[in-house]
């Protein structure tokens, strides 16, 4: 038996998982939901084109967190990986030099293969330079120092970084602004979003990171999961509005039901 006060919570969790699972299965059957393209994604295309015109490199990374893909920010790292793959395809197509600085040693082979495959797919394998995939460290400040040093030495025209950030977020974003790179940065960590907004040209805020990764990857599973979560959020918003209206009218029936 469920304890009093937890019945509605249990039912809500079951309905939430059922909704996400339904949308996931629906997407896998080629009934893929539509995800709106956000301005930051158009800015990525613009930034790579700008770097090509100026003859300068593009610097790309997936943020930094000490626990890597084993921690709570694994989803954000994988979303950043999808965005990095899109950037690699653009660089290969346009002939721009790409520098990638992953902070996760367990992802280094995957990053190398992803970038190489992108160049092969665009018929520009000679443009792939494995030395431009640079692993500085999986520790916060050595990695941040490596990013700052790369900014100063290479003077990239575009700085694209999406993933988890911690205390290094401001200096990373400011380093890009100092060399006048067009910066597109994003993170789901609420405590760091304001720092990115202050210095970046475009910022992916919160769950826009996951939506952008799903949109660019074209993976039905990711898109279906995002759509399912959105339906759950809309249902929660409708429920809050109904509770507010009924309470304003002097009825506590919905509030009492939710306390079950």
Phi and psi in degrees as GROMACS dihedral restraints (atoms count N, CA, C in turn):
[ dihedral_restraints ]
;  ai    aj    ak    al  type     phi  dphi    fc
    3     4     5     6     1   -79.8    20    10
    4     5     6     7     1   144.7    20    10
    6     7     8     9     1   -69.6    20    10
    7     8     9    10     1   150.3    20    10
    9    10    11    12     1   -60.8    20    10
   10    11    12    13     1   135.8    20    10
   12    13    14    15     1    95.8    20    10
   13    14    15    16     1    -6.7    20    10
   15    16    17    18     1  -119.5    20    10
   16    17    18    19     1    -0.5    20    10
   18    19    20    21     1   -64.6    20    10
   19    20    21    22     1   -50.5    20    10
   21    22    23    24     1   -66.0    20    10
   22    23    24    25     1   -36.2    20    10
   24    25    26    27     1   -62.0    20    10
   25    26    27    28     1   -43.0    20    10
   27    28    29    30     1   -63.8    20    10
   28    29    30    31     1   -46.2    20    10
   30    31    32    33     1   -62.0    20    10
   31    32    33    34     1   -39.7    20    10
   33    34    35    36     1   -63.4    20    10
   34    35    36    37     1   -42.1    20    10
   36    37    38    39     1   -64.1    20    10
   37    38    39    40     1   -43.6    20    10
   39    40    41    42     1   -61.5    20    10
   40    41    42    43     1   -46.0    20    10
   42    43    44    45     1   -64.1    20    10
   43    44    45    46     1   -37.3    20    10
   45    46    47    48     1   -63.8    20    10
   46    47    48    49     1   -47.5    20    10
   48    49    50    51     1   -65.1    20    10
   49    50    51    52     1   -36.9    20    10
   51    52    53    54     1   -65.0    20    10
   52    53    54    55     1   -40.4    20    10
   54    55    56    57     1   -65.3    20    10
   55    56    57    58     1   -46.6    20    10
   57    58    59    60     1   -63.1    20    10
   58    59    60    61     1   -42.0    20    10
   60    61    62    63     1   -64.4    20    10
   61    62    63    64     1   -40.7    20    10
   63    64    65    66     1   -61.8    20    10
   64    65    66    67     1   -46.9    20    10
   66    67    68    69     1   -66.9    20    10
   67    68    69    70     1   -34.0    20    10
   69    70    71    72     1   -64.0    20    10
   70    71    72    73     1   -47.4    20    10
   72    73    74    75     1   -66.1    20    10
   73    74    75    76     1   -37.2    20    10
   75    76    77    78     1   -63.6    20    10
   76    77    78    79     1   -42.5    20    10
   78    79    80    81     1   -65.7    20    10
   79    80    81    82     1   -37.5    20    10
   81    82    83    84     1   -67.4    20    10
   82    83    84    85     1   -20.4    20    10
   84    85    86    87     1   -92.5    20    10
   85    86    87    88     1    22.2    20    10
   87    88    89    90     1    70.9    20    10
   88    89    90    91     1    16.2    20    10
   90    91    92    93     1  -101.1    20    10
   91    92    93    94     1    64.8    20    10
   93    94    95    96     1   -75.6    20    10
   94    95    96    97     1   125.5    20    10
   96    97    98    99     1   -64.4    20    10
   97    98    99   100     1   156.4    20    10
   99   100   101   102     1   -85.3    20    10
  100   101   102   103     1   134.7    20    10
  102   103   104   105     1  -115.8    20    10
  103   104   105   106     1   127.5    20    10
  105   106   107   108     1   -67.2    20    10
  106   107   108   109     1   136.6    20    10
  108   109   110   111     1   -79.8    20    10
  109   110   111   112     1   123.1    20    10
  111   112   113   114     1   -91.3    20    10
  112   113   114   115     1   155.7    20    10
  114   115   116   117     1   -55.9    20    10
  115   116   117   118     1   -33.1    20    10
  117   118   119   120     1   -61.4    20    10
  118   119   120   121     1   -30.4    20    10
  120   121   122   123     1   -70.9    20    10
  121   122   123   124     1   -37.6    20    10
  123   124   125   126     1   -64.9    20    10
  124   125   126   127     1   -34.5    20    10
  126   127   128   129     1   -66.3    20    10
  127   128   129   130     1   -30.6    20    10
  129   130   131   132     1   -62.7    20    10
  130   131   132   133     1   -45.5    20    10
  132   133   134   135     1   -60.7    20    10
  133   134   135   136     1   -41.6    20    10
  135   136   137   138     1   -64.8    20    10
  136   137   138   139     1   -41.5    20    10
  138   139   140   141     1   -65.5    20    10
  139   140   141   142     1   -42.2    20    10
  141   142   143   144     1   -66.9    20    10
  142   143   144   145     1   -40.2    20    10
  144   145   146   147     1   -62.0    20    10
  145   146   147   148     1   -39.2    20    10
  147   148   149   150     1   -64.3    20    10
  148   149   150   151     1   -42.8    20    10
  150   151   152   153     1   -62.7    20    10
  151   152   153   154     1   -38.8    20    10
  153   154   155   156     1   -62.8    20    10
  154   155   156   157     1   -45.3    20    10
  156   157   158   159     1   -64.1    20    10
  157   158   159   160     1   -36.9    20    10
  159   160   161   162     1   -84.6    20    10
  160   161   162   163     1   -10.3    20    10
  162   163   164   165     1    70.4    20    10
  163   164   165   166     1    28.3    20    10
  165   166   167   168     1  -115.1    20    10
  166   167   168   169     1   159.3    20    10
  168   169   170   171     1   -78.4    20    10
  169   170   171   172     1   168.7    20    10
  171   172   173   174     1  -109.6    20    10
  172   173   174   175     1   129.0    20    10
  174   175   176   177     1  -104.3    20    10
  175   176   177   178     1   126.0    20    10
  177   178   179   180     1  -131.7    20    10
  178   179   180   181     1   142.9    20    10
  180   181   182   183     1  -154.8    20    10
  181   182   183   184     1   172.6    20    10
  183   184   185   186     1  -117.9    20    10
  184   185   186   187     1    33.5    20    10
  186   187   188   189     1    71.1    20    10
  187   188   189   190     1  -168.2    20    10
  189   190   191   192     1  -149.9    20    10
  190   191   192   193     1   134.1    20    10
  192   193   194   195     1  -151.3    20    10
  193   194   195   196     1   141.9    20    10
  195   196   197   198     1   -64.3    20    10
  196   197   198   199     1   -28.3    20    10
  198   199   200   201     1   -90.1    20    10
  199   200   201   202     1    -4.9    20    10
  201   202   203   204     1    57.9    20    10
  202   203   204   205     1  -143.5    20    10
  204   205   206   207     1   -77.0    20    10
  205   206   207   208     1     1.4    20    10
  207   208   209   210     1   -92.4    20    10
  208   209   210   211     1    -6.4    20    10
  210   211   212   213     1  -103.0    20    10
  211   212   213   214     1  -169.1    20    10
  213   214   215   216     1   -70.8    20    10
  214   215   216   217     1   -16.1    20    10
  216   217   218   219     1  -100.5    20    10
  217   218   219   220     1    18.7    20    10
  219   220   221   222     1   -57.6    20    10
  220   221   222   223     1   -41.4    20    10
  222   223   224   225     1   -60.6    20    10
  223   224   225   226     1   -40.2    20    10
  225   226   227   228     1   -67.9    20    10
  226   227   228   229     1   -37.3    20    10
  228   229   230   231     1   -64.9    20    10
  229   230   231   232     1   -43.6    20    10
  231   232   233   234     1   -68.6    20    10
  232   233   234   235     1   -33.5    20    10
  234   235   236   237     1   -64.2    20    10
  235   236   237   238     1   -42.1    20    10
  237   238   239   240     1   -62.7    20    10
  238   239   240   241     1   -34.1    20    10
  240   241   242   243     1   -65.4    20    10
  241   242   243   244     1   -39.6    20    10
  243   244   245   246     1   -63.5    20    10
  244   245   246   247     1   -41.1    20    10
  246   247   248   249     1   -66.9    20    10
  247   248   249   250     1   -40.5    20    10
  249   250   251   252     1   -60.6    20    10
  250   251   252   253     1   -39.8    20    10
  252   253   254   255     1   -61.8    20    10
  253   254   255   256     1   -41.4    20    10
  255   256   257   258     1   -63.9    20    10
  256   257   258   259     1   -41.9    20    10
  258   259   260   261     1   -63.2    20    10
  259   260   261   262     1   -41.3    20    10
  261   262   263   264     1   -61.5    20    10
  262   263   264   265     1   -40.7    20    10
  264   265   266   267     1   -64.4    20    10
  265   266   267   268     1   -41.3    20    10
  267   268   269   270     1   -63.9    20    10
  268   269   270   271     1   -44.6    20    10
  270   271   272   273     1   -63.0    20    10
  271   272   273   274     1   -41.5    20    10
  273   274   275   276     1   -64.7    20    10
  274   275   276   277     1   -39.6    20    10
  276   277   278   279     1   -69.4    20    10
  277   278   279   280     1   -39.9    20    10
  279   280   281   282     1   -92.4    20    10
  280   281   282   283     1   -13.7    20    10
  282   283   284   285     1    86.8    20    10
  283   284   285   286     1    21.4    20    10
  285   286   287   288     1   -86.0    20    10
  286   287   288   289     1   147.1    20    10
  288   289   290   291     1   -78.6    20    10
  289   290   291   292     1   133.6    20    10
  291   292   293   294     1  -115.8    20    10
  292   293   294   295     1   128.2    20    10
  294   295   296   297     1  -113.5    20    10
  295   296   297   298     1   124.5    20    10
  297   298   299   300     1  -116.4    20    10
  298   299   300   301     1   134.2    20    10
  300   301   302   303     1  -125.4    20    10
  301   302   303   304     1    76.9    20    10
  303   304   305   306     1   -70.9    20    10
  304   305   306   307     1   143.5    20    10
  306   307   308   309     1  -102.8    20    10
  307   308   309   310     1    10.5    20    10
  309   310   311   312     1  -124.7    20    10
  310   311   312   313     1   106.7    20    10
  312   313   314   315     1   -59.7    20    10
  313   314   315   316     1   -32.0    20    10
  315   316   317   318     1   -68.8    20    10
  316   317   318   319     1   -19.2    20    10
  318   319   320   321     1   -98.2    20    10
  319   320   321   322     1    -5.7    20    10
  321   322   323   324     1   -57.8    20    10
  322   323   324   325     1   -47.9    20    10
  324   325   326   327     1   -60.7    20    10
  325   326   327   328     1   -38.3    20    10
  327   328   329   330     1   -65.7    20    10
  328   329   330   331     1   -40.2    20    10
  330   331   332   333     1   -62.8    20    10
  331   332   333   334     1   -45.3    20    10
  333   334   335   336     1   -60.0    20    10
  334   335   336   337     1   -46.7    20    10
  336   337   338   339     1   -65.8    20    10
  337   338   339   340     1   -39.0    20    10
  339   340   341   342     1   -63.6    20    10
  340   341   342   343     1   -45.7    20    10
  342   343   344   345     1   -66.5    20    10
  343   344   345   346     1   -44.1    20    10
  345   346   347   348     1   -60.5    20    10
  346   347   348   349     1   -44.6    20    10
  348   349   350   351     1   -63.3    20    10
  349   350   351   352     1   -35.1    20    10
  351   352   353   354     1   -64.6    20    10
  352   353   354   355     1   -41.6    20    10
  354   355   356   357     1   -68.9    20    10
  355   356   357   358     1   -38.0    20    10
  357   358   359   360     1   -63.6    20    10
  358   359   360   361     1   -44.4    20    10
  360   361   362   363     1   -61.5    20    10
  361   362   363   364     1   -30.5    20    10
  363   364   365   366     1   -92.0    20    10
  364   365   366   367     1     4.3    20    10
  366   367   368   369     1    68.8    20    10
  367   368   369   370     1    32.5    20    10
  369   370   371   372     1  -135.0    20    10
  370   371   372   373     1    49.0    20    10
  372   373   374   375     1   -61.5    20    10
  373   374   375   376     1   -32.0    20    10
  375   376   377   378     1   -65.2    20    10
  376   377   378   379     1   -19.3    20    10
  378   379   380   381     1   -80.6    20    10
  379   380   381   382     1   -11.1    20    10
  381   382   383   384     1   -79.9    20    10
  382   383   384   385     1   125.2    20    10
  384   385   386   387     1  -123.7    20    10
  385   386   387   388     1   107.1    20    10
  387   388   389   390     1   -62.6    20    10
  388   389   390   391     1   -27.4    20    10
  390   391   392   393     1   -65.7    20    10
  391   392   393   394     1   -18.3    20    10
  393   394   395   396     1   -84.7    20    10
  394   395   396   397     1     1.6    20    10
  396   397   398   399     1  -100.5    20    10
  397   398   399   400     1   104.1    20    10
  399   400   401   402     1  -113.7    20    10
  400   401   402   403     1   118.8    20    10
  402   403   404   405     1   -99.5    20    10
  403   404   405   406     1   111.0    20    10
  405   406   407   408     1   -87.5    20    10
  406   407   408   409     1   -48.4    20    10
  408   409   410   411     1  -177.5    20    10
  409   410   411   412     1   161.0    20    10
  411   412   413   414     1  -100.1    20    10
  412   413   414   415     1     8.2    20    10
  414   415   416   417     1   -97.3    20    10
  415   416   417   418     1   149.1    20    10
  417   418   419   420     1   -55.4    20    10
  418   419   420   421     1   -61.2    20    10
  420   421   422   423     1   -77.1    20    10
  421   422   423   424     1   -36.2    20    10
  423   424   425   426     1   -60.5    20    10
  424   425   426   427     1   -39.6    20    10
  426   427   428   429     1   -64.8    20    10
  427   428   429   430     1   -45.9    20    10
  429   430   431   432     1   -61.6    20    10
  430   431   432   433     1   -39.4    20    10
  432   433   434   435     1   -64.0    20    10
  433   434   435   436     1   -40.3    20    10
  435   436   437   438     1   -62.2    20    10
  436   437   438   439     1   -40.8    20    10
  438   439   440   441     1   -63.4    20    10
  439   440   441   442     1   -45.2    20    10
  441   442   443   444     1   -63.5    20    10
  442   443   444   445     1   -40.9    20    10
  444   445   446   447     1   -64.1    20    10
  445   446   447   448     1   -40.0    20    10
  447   448   449   450     1   -63.1    20    10
  448   449   450   451     1   -40.1    20    10
  450   451   452   453     1   -58.3    20    10
  451   452   453   454     1   -46.2    20    10
  453   454   455   456     1   -71.0    20    10
  454   455   456   457     1   -35.9    20    10
  456   457   458   459     1   -80.2    20    10
  457   458   459   460     1   -45.0    20    10
  459   460   461   462     1   -91.7    20    10
  460   461   462   463     1   -22.2    20    10
  462   463   464   465     1    49.6    20    10
  463   464   465   466     1    59.5    20    10
  465   466   467   468     1   -64.1    20    10
  466   467   468   469     1   151.0    20    10
  468   469   470   471     1   -89.0    20    10
  469   470   471   472     1   -16.4    20    10
  471   472   473   474     1  -137.2    20    10
  472   473   474   475     1   137.6    20    10
  474   475   476   477     1  -128.5    20    10
  475   476   477   478     1   110.0    20    10
  477   478   479   480     1  -122.3    20    10
  478   479   480   481     1   114.6    20    10
  480   481   482   483     1  -141.3    20    10
  481   482   483   484     1   117.9    20    10
  483   484   485   486     1  -131.9    20    10
  484   485   486   487     1   124.3    20    10
  486   487   488   489     1   158.8    20    10
  487   488   489   490     1  -164.9    20    10
  489   490   491   492     1   -77.0    20    10
  490   491   492   493     1   141.8    20    10
  492   493   494   495     1  -131.9    20    10
  493   494   495   496     1   155.1    20    10
  495   496   497   498     1  -126.3    20    10
  496   497   498   499     1  -133.8    20    10
  498   499   500   501     1   -67.4    20    10
  499   500   501   502     1   -14.1    20    10
  501   502   503   504     1   -84.5    20    10
  502   503   504   505     1    -4.0    20    10
  504   505   506   507     1   -58.7    20    10
  505   506   507   508     1   -42.7    20    10
  507   508   509   510     1   -67.4    20    10
  508   509   510   511     1   -44.0    20    10
  510   511   512   513     1   -70.5    20    10
  511   512   513   514     1   -31.8    20    10
  513   514   515   516     1   -66.4    20    10
  514   515   516   517     1   -47.2    20    10
  516   517   518   519     1   -65.9    20    10
  517   518   519   520     1   -39.3    20    10
  519   520   521   522     1   -69.2    20    10
  520   521   522   523     1   -33.4    20    10
  522   523   524   525     1   -62.3    20    10
  523   524   525   526     1   -39.6    20    10
  525   526   527   528     1   -65.7    20    10
  526   527   528   529     1   -40.9    20    10
  528   529   530   531     1   -65.7    20    10
  529   530   531   532     1   -34.3    20    10
  531   532   533   534     1   -66.4    20    10
  532   533   534   535     1   -34.6    20    10
  534   535   536   537     1   -93.4    20    10
  535   536   537   538     1     9.2    20    10
  537   538   539   540     1    62.2    20    10
  538   539   540   541     1    34.4    20    10
  540   541   542   543     1   -80.6    20    10
  541   542   543   544     1   143.8    20    10
  543   544   545   546     1   -74.9    20    10
  544   545   546   547     1   116.3    20    10
  546   547   548   549     1  -106.8    20    10
  547   548   549   550     1   127.7    20    10
  549   550   551   552     1  -122.4    20    10
  550   551   552   553     1   107.1    20    10
  552   553   554   555     1  -124.3    20    10
  553   554   555   556     1   154.6    20    10
  555   556   557   558     1  -158.9    20    10
  556   557   558   559     1   148.7    20    10
  558   559   560   561     1  -157.1    20    10
  559   560   561   562     1   147.2    20    10
  561   562   563   564     1   -86.8    20    10
  562   563   564   565     1    -4.0    20    10
  564   565   566   567     1   -79.8    20    10
  565   566   567   568     1   111.3    20    10
  567   568   569   570     1   -59.8    20    10
  568   569   570   571     1   -33.7    20    10
  570   571   572   573     1   -69.4    20    10
  571   572   573   574     1   -17.1    20    10
  573   574   575   576     1  -108.7    20    10
  574   575   576   577     1    -8.1    20    10
  576   577   578   579     1   -60.7    20    10
  577   578   579   580     1   -41.7    20    10
  579   580   581   582     1   -61.6    20    10
  580   581   582   583     1   -35.3    20    10
  582   583   584   585     1   -67.8    20    10
  583   584   585   586     1   -38.7    20    10
  585   586   587   588     1   -68.5    20    10
  586   587   588   589     1   -40.5    20    10
  588   589   590   591     1   -60.5    20    10
  589   590   591   592     1   -37.1    20    10
  591   592   593   594     1   -65.9    20    10
  592   593   594   595     1   -31.0    20    10
  594   595   596   597     1  -116.0    20    10
  595   596   597   598     1   -23.9    20    10
  597   598   599   600     1   -87.3    20    10
  598   599   600   601     1   155.6    20    10
  600   601   602   603     1   -75.4    20    10
  601   602   603   604     1   -37.9    20    10
  603   604   605   606     1  -137.0    20    10
  604   605   606   607     1   142.6    20    10
  606   607   608   609     1  -130.7    20    10
  607   608   609   610     1   131.4    20    10
  609   610   611   612     1   -88.7    20    10
  610   611   612   613     1   118.9    20    10
  612   613   614   615     1  -103.4    20    10
  613   614   615   616     1   123.0    20    10
  615   616   617   618     1    58.5    20    10
  616   617   618   619     1  -122.3    20    10
  618   619   620   621     1   -75.1    20    10
  619   620   621   622     1    -4.5    20    10
  621   622   623   624     1   -61.4    20    10
  622   623   624   625     1   -26.9    20    10
  624   625   626   627     1   -59.7    20    10
  625   626   627   628     1   -48.8    20    10
  627   628   629   630     1   -69.0    20    10
  628   629   630   631     1   -39.3    20    10
  630   631   632   633     1   -64.4    20    10
  631   632   633   634     1   -41.1    20    10
  633   634   635   636     1   -65.3    20    10
  634   635   636   637     1   -42.5    20    10
  636   637   638   639     1   -61.9    20    10
  637   638   639   640     1   -42.1    20    10
  639   640   641   642     1   -67.1    20    10
  640   641   642   643     1   -40.9    20    10
  642   643   644   645     1   -62.0    20    10
  643   644   645   646     1   -44.6    20    10
  645   646   647   648     1   -76.9    20    10
  646   647   648   649     1   -31.8    20    10
  648   649   650   651     1   -74.1    20    10
  649   650   651   652     1   -24.7    20    10
  651   652   653   654     1    60.5    20    10
  652   653   654   655     1    18.4    20    10
  654   655   656   657     1   -78.2    20    10
  655   656   657   658     1   119.6    20    10
  657   658   659   660     1   -58.1    20    10
  658   659   660   661     1   -36.7    20    10
  660   661   662   663     1   -61.8    20    10
  661   662   663   664     1   -45.7    20    10
  663   664   665   666     1   -65.5    20    10
  664   665   666   667     1   -44.1    20    10
  666   667   668   669     1   -64.7    20    10
  667   668   669   670     1   -42.6    20    10
  669   670   671   672     1   -62.9    20    10
  670   671   672   673     1   -39.1    20    10
  672   673   674   675     1   -65.0    20    10
  673   674   675   676     1   -43.4    20    10
  675   676   677   678     1   -60.9    20    10
  676   677   678   679     1   -44.7    20    10
  678   679   680   681     1   -63.2    20    10
  679   680   681   682     1   -42.0    20    10
  681   682   683   684     1   -61.5    20    10
  682   683   684   685     1   -42.1    20    10
  684   685   686   687     1   -64.6    20    10
  685   686   687   688     1   -36.0    20    10
  687   688   689   690     1   -65.5    20    10
  688   689   690   691     1   -39.0    20    10
  690   691   692   693     1   -63.1    20    10
  691   692   693   694     1   -39.7    20    10
  693   694   695   696     1   -62.9    20    10
  694   695   696   697     1   -42.5    20    10
  696   697   698   699     1   -63.5    20    10
  697   698   699   700     1   -43.1    20    10
  699   700   701   702     1   -62.8    20    10
  700   701   702   703     1   -39.0    20    10
  702   703   704   705     1   -64.0    20    10
  703   704   705   706     1   -40.0    20    10
  705   706   707   708     1   -64.7    20    10
  706   707   708   709     1   -39.7    20    10
  708   709   710   711     1   -64.9    20    10
  709   710   711   712     1   -44.3    20    10
  711   712   713   714     1   -60.9    20    10
  712   713   714   715     1   -42.0    20    10
  714   715   716   717     1   -63.7    20    10
  715   716   717   718     1   -40.8    20    10
  717   718   719   720     1   -64.2    20    10
  718   719   720   721     1   -39.6    20    10
  720   721   722   723     1   -64.5    20    10
  721   722   723   724     1   -43.5    20    10
  723   724   725   726     1   -63.3    20    10
  724   725   726   727     1   -41.3    20    10
  726   727   728   729     1   -63.6    20    10
  727   728   729   730     1   -40.7    20    10
  729   730   731   732     1   -64.1    20    10
  730   731   732   733     1   -44.6    20    10
  732   733   734   735     1   -65.6    20    10
  733   734   735   736     1   -45.7    20    10
  735   736   737   738     1   -65.9    20    10
  736   737   738   739     1   -37.9    20    10
  738   739   740   741     1   -66.9    20    10
  739   740   741   742     1   -37.3    20    10
  741   742   743   744     1   -64.3    20    10
  742   743   744   745     1   -34.8    20    10
  744   745   746   747     1   -82.2    20    10
  745   746   747   748     1     0.1    20    10
  747   748   749   750     1    93.2    20    10
  748   749   750   751     1    11.7    20    10
  750   751   752   753     1  -108.9    20    10
  751   752   753   754     1   131.3    20    10
  753   754   755   756     1  -107.1    20    10
  754   755   756   757     1    16.5    20    10
  756   757   758   759     1   -61.7    20    10
  757   758   759   760     1   -43.9    20    10
  759   760   761   762     1   -67.9    20    10
  760   761   762   763     1   -40.0    20    10
  762   763   764   765     1   -63.5    20    10
  763   764   765   766     1   -38.8    20    10
  765   766   767   768     1   -67.6    20    10
  766   767   768   769     1   -36.2    20    10
  768   769   770   771     1   -64.2    20    10
  769   770   771   772     1   -43.0    20    10
  771   772   773   774     1   -68.8    20    10
  772   773   774   775     1   -18.0    20    10
  774   775   776   777     1   -84.8    20    10
  775   776   777   778     1    -3.4    20    10
